Each structure stands twice: as C-alpha cells, then as structure tokens.
Amino acid sequence: MRHVISVLVQDHPRVLNRITGLFARRGFNLESLAVGTTHQPGLSRICLVVSGDDRTLEQVEKQLNRLIEVLKVTDHTEPHVERELCLVKVHVAGLEERLAVKDIQEAFRARVVDVAQKSLILELTGDTQKVNSFIEALRPYGILEVMRTGAVAMSRGDRVLKVREKKEKEAV
C-alpha cells in the first residue's frame, strides 16, 4: 500500500541525511521525497512516499519519531490534497507535431515554459495519476527529458501539521 507521510523537522544541516540514512539502514524504499521550508522560521517539511503494509508504516513512523530533529510525523490517510510538479521536454519536429502536443497540453491544462526549434518544455501540476497520464500521452512524440518533484501533501480542512507540545513529545 502507498503511504504519503509528512514530517515536520528542525531546519538543521544533515537532518535530511539522517532521515534518508534511516530509510537505507532499515531497507525501506522511498518512492519520492520532497523537502522545503515552512512559514515558520527554523522548520522544514519533508514529504515522503513509501510503499508497504501497516507494519512497515508503523516502523517508519517509530524510527522517524526517534530522531531528535523530528517534531511531528503524519501519515496522510485522512482526506488530503496531494500534488506533484513535472517538467517534460518533448521533441517536436514539425508543425503537425507541435499542434498535436499543444492539444495534449491544453487537455491536461499544462503550460509551455520553453520553446525551441525542435522541442518544447511543458509544466504540469497534478496528482501522481495525472502526471503519469500526461507523460504517457506525450511519449509517442519523443520525450527527451522528465523531471518530477515527487508528491507534496497537506491535510484537508482545519487539521494542520504543527509542533507537538514538549510534554507530548517527551511522552512518545
């Protein structure tokens, strides 16, 4: 089963290295990893996608919570918004191919972000399934490069990922 996990961490050097090292040592496979600063100075948010059963997920959460820099771990099993950014460079030799690719671009609501004589770079934001479908639709025209950010996610509604109270952290 696929799990999307958000981890709120202290923004210090080597935190990401400690987290990825933890996954490597335990033999957990990361399908995607996205990291960025938050609106709170000194904090970063890491979004991980891992596959595994409930036992694997439980082990992942326990191991993450053992790290001092980890402030909060959330498995997005509740309703959430999940997005991925993708850049695709596609070969377009002639006008006919450009028009066909433009139709795909419009159907997926992608944007053209670079135009060259024989290629286009298209940008798409959406869930993983939409990104996969977009790439497959472009494949017949000759994909030259693909870059994906990996999933980022946030809980729907009023639920937020925030630092636990100190007493709660010590009790865990």
C-alpha positions as CSV (number, residue, x, y, z in Angstrom):
1,M,0.0,0.0,0.0
2,R,1.2,3.5,-0.8
3,H,1.6,6.0,2.1
4,V,2.2,9.7,1.9
5,I,3.9,10.9,5.1
6,S,4.6,14.5,6.1
7,V,7.4,15.1,8.6
8,L,8.0,18.5,10.4
9,V,11.7,18.8,11.3
10,Q,14.1,21.4,12.7
11,D,15.9,23.0,9.8
12,H,19.5,22.0,10.6
13,P,22.3,20.7,8.4
14,R,22.3,16.9,8.0
15,V,18.7,16.3,9.0
16,L,17.8,15.1,5.6
17,N,20.8,12.9,5.5
18,R,19.8,11.3,8.9
19,I,16.3,10.6,7.6
20,T,17.4,9.1,4.3
21,G,20.1,7.1,6.1
22,L,17.4,5.8,8.5
23,F,15.4,4.5,5.5
24,A,18.5,3.0,3.9
25,R,19.6,1.2,7.0
26,R,16.1,-0.3,7.6
27,G,15.7,-1.3,3.9
28,F,12.7,0.9,3.4
29,N,12.3,2.2,-0.2
30,L,11.4,5.8,-0.8
31,E,9.3,6.3,-3.9
32,S,9.5,10.1,-3.6
33,L,11.0,12.7,-1.4
34,A,10.2,16.5,-1.4
35,V,11.6,19.0,1.1
36,G,11.0,22.7,1.7
37,T,11.0,25.4,4.3
38,T,7.7,26.2,6.1
39,H,6.1,29.5,7.1
40,Q,7.8,29.1,10.5
41,P,11.5,30.1,10.6
42,G,13.8,27.2,11.5
43,L,11.3,24.5,10.4
44,S,11.2,22.4,7.2
45,R,8.6,20.0,6.0
46,I,9.5,16.7,4.3
47,C,7.0,14.7,2.3
48,L,7.8,11.1,1.8
49,V,6.1,8.4,-0.3
50,V,6.7,4.9,0.8
51,S,5.1,1.5,0.0
52,G,4.4,-1.1,2.5
53,D,1.9,-2.7,4.8
54,D,0.7,-1.3,8.1
55,R,3.6,-2.9,9.9
56,T,6.1,-1.2,7.7
57,L,4.4,2.1,8.1
58,E,4.4,1.7,11.9
59,Q,8.1,1.0,11.8
60,V,8.8,4.0,9.6
61,E,6.8,6.3,12.0
62,K,8.6,4.9,15.1
63,Q,12.0,5.3,13.6
64,L,11.3,8.9,12.4
65,N,9.9,9.8,15.8
66,R,13.2,8.6,17.5
67,L,15.2,11.3,15.7
68,I,15.6,14.4,17.9
69,E,15.1,16.8,14.9
70,V,11.7,15.3,14.0
71,L,8.9,17.3,15.6
72,K,5.8,15.7,14.0
73,V,5.0,12.8,11.7
74,T,1.7,12.4,9.9
75,D,0.6,9.6,7.6
76,H,-2.0,11.2,5.2
77,T,-4.6,8.5,5.5
78,E,-7.3,11.2,6.1
79,P,-8.6,13.3,3.2
80,H,-5.7,15.3,1.8
81,V,-4.6,17.3,-1.2
82,E,-1.6,15.8,-3.0
83,R,0.2,17.4,-5.9
84,E,3.3,16.9,-7.9
85,L,5.1,19.2,-10.3
86,C,6.5,17.8,-13.6
87,L,8.6,19.3,-16.4
88,V,8.7,17.4,-19.7
89,K,10.9,18.2,-22.6
90,V,9.3,16.7,-25.7
91,H,10.6,16.5,-29.3
92,V,8.5,18.4,-31.9
93,A,10.0,18.2,-35.4
94,G,7.3,19.9,-37.3
95,L,4.1,22.0,-37.2
96,E,1.9,18.9,-37.1
97,E,3.6,17.5,-34.0
98,R,3.6,20.9,-32.3
99,L,-0.2,21.2,-32.8
100,A,-0.7,17.6,-31.5
101,V,1.4,18.3,-28.4
102,K,-0.5,21.6,-27.9
103,D,-3.8,19.7,-27.9
104,I,-2.4,17.4,-25.2
105,Q,-1.0,20.4,-23.3
106,E,-4.5,22.0,-23.3
107,A,-6.3,18.8,-22.4
108,F,-4.1,18.4,-19.3
109,R,-4.0,22.2,-18.5
110,A,-0.3,22.2,-18.7
111,R,1.8,25.2,-19.6
112,V,4.5,25.7,-22.2
113,V,7.5,27.1,-20.3
114,D,10.2,26.9,-23.1
115,V,10.1,26.8,-26.9
116,A,13.0,25.8,-29.0
117,Q,13.3,24.9,-32.7
118,K,12.8,21.2,-32.2
119,S,11.5,20.9,-28.6
120,L,9.0,22.2,-26.0
121,I,9.2,22.1,-22.2
122,L,5.8,21.6,-20.6
123,E,5.0,22.2,-17.0
124,L,2.2,20.2,-15.3
125,T,0.9,20.2,-11.7
126,G,-1.4,17.5,-10.5
127,D,-1.8,14.2,-8.6
128,T,0.5,11.4,-9.5
129,Q,-2.0,9.7,-11.8
130,K,-2.5,12.9,-13.8
131,V,1.3,13.3,-14.2
132,N,1.7,9.7,-15.2
133,S,-1.1,10.0,-17.8
134,F,0.4,13.2,-19.2
135,I,3.8,11.6,-19.6
136,E,2.3,8.6,-21.4
137,A,0.3,10.9,-23.7
138,L,3.5,12.7,-24.7
139,R,5.6,9.5,-25.1
140,P,4.7,8.9,-28.8
141,Y,6.2,12.3,-29.7
142,G,9.6,11.5,-28.2
143,I,10.2,12.5,-24.6
144,L,13.7,14.0,-24.3
145,E,13.7,14.6,-20.5
146,V,11.4,14.4,-17.5
147,M,11.9,15.9,-14.1
148,R,9.3,15.3,-11.3
149,T,9.3,16.8,-7.8
150,G,7.6,13.9,-6.1
151,A,4.4,14.2,-4.1
152,V,3.7,17.0,-1.6
153,A,0.6,16.8,0.6
154,M,-1.5,18.6,3.1
155,S,-4.5,17.5,5.1
156,R,-7.8,19.0,4.0
157,G,-9.9,21.2,6.3
158,D,-8.6,22.7,9.6
159,R,-6.1,20.0,10.5
160,V,-2.5,21.3,10.4
161,L,0.9,19.8,10.8
162,K,2.4,21.6,13.8
163,V,5.0,21.1,16.5
164,R,3.7,19.0,19.4
165,E,3.8,20.3,22.9
166,K,7.0,19.5,24.7
167,K,5.3,17.2,27.2
168,E,3.6,15.3,24.4
169,K,7.0,14.8,22.6
170,E,8.6,13.5,25.8
171,A,5.8,11.1,26.4
172,V,6.2,9.5,22.9
